[in-house]
Amino acid sequence: GQLRESFILATGQDGLWIIDQHVAHERVLFEKILRDRQVEKVQRQRLLMPMLVELRPDQMVVFARIAEELERNGFEVEPFGPQTLAVKAAPVGLEGAELERMLNEIIEQSASDAELTDRKEDLSTLRTRIAASIACHSAIKVNTPLDPARMEWLLLELARTSHPTSCPHGRPIALLY
């Protein structure tokens, strides 16, 4: 069943499981994104109209540094003036405000990491950060009703992941009572 359209309730021989549907789906998507990226099978969707995203000059510098990895992860983004990006395509599942928030999040995190380490960000760290952010912003949201078939699908997919206990950001996925 489902509690408050945010948590999946499941029973097993060991007790009652309460699974955060957003965090569970985030883990499933994260591992899929990393697998697809590894074999260069990232799915992207073209936008009908380019989305314009305004950035500060320091953010444009960070974007220039990470643009190639964003491209490999399904984005088609190019500068559109001195402080604007034109997003022409994005990974499947990202659109509208979520797409813009995700881009800003990646740029801000990459900027703060560069300031802390005072060196170029490790490519593996950047790849993981991008995958985690795409997964988070694409995952099933809280307060979303799920039918029994969708809940079962999510639990089966979660069981197939290599780390079914936490999301890429470290949040726990489930509680057992």
Phi, psi and omega in degrees: 000186183226138179248126178051030178051031182221336184233137176267131176256128180219144179248151177212182180298334182268355177137203181261128177257135173242114187247126176286111187296324180294312183293322178297313180294325177301316179297316180299312181295319181304311182292325177294317180299315179296319177297313181297320180295322182296322180259011178054048177243035182292131178268132178234157176238134177281141178273143179299318176233137177302141176268127179266129181238123179274134178229158173282162180304319179294327178289327177296324177296315179296316178304315181301324181289326185254001185303319182296319179289324175300318178300316180292344180257016172105001180267145168236101185227138177217154177299145180222069187102179187291333183226024184227141173250144173250114179267116183259335179208155182214163176302146179304134179103345179255131177202163174054225184298325179297321179296313180295317178298318181297315179299314179298320179298313180297316181296316180296315180295320179293324178293315182291325177294320180295323179292319182292316185268342180057032177209169180296138181295139177298134183299321179297318178296317179297316180300316179295318180297316179296314180298318180295320181290317177300314181299315182298315184282345179261345187290158174308134182272162171293162182061033176242116179293138177238138176280163183305323181295319179293321177296316180297317177302313182298317180294321177294317178295320178298319180297335181276351182284161180280338180226075185281009184259342181211158177281172181299338179270356176101358179289139178293146181269322188218156172240143178245127175244000000 
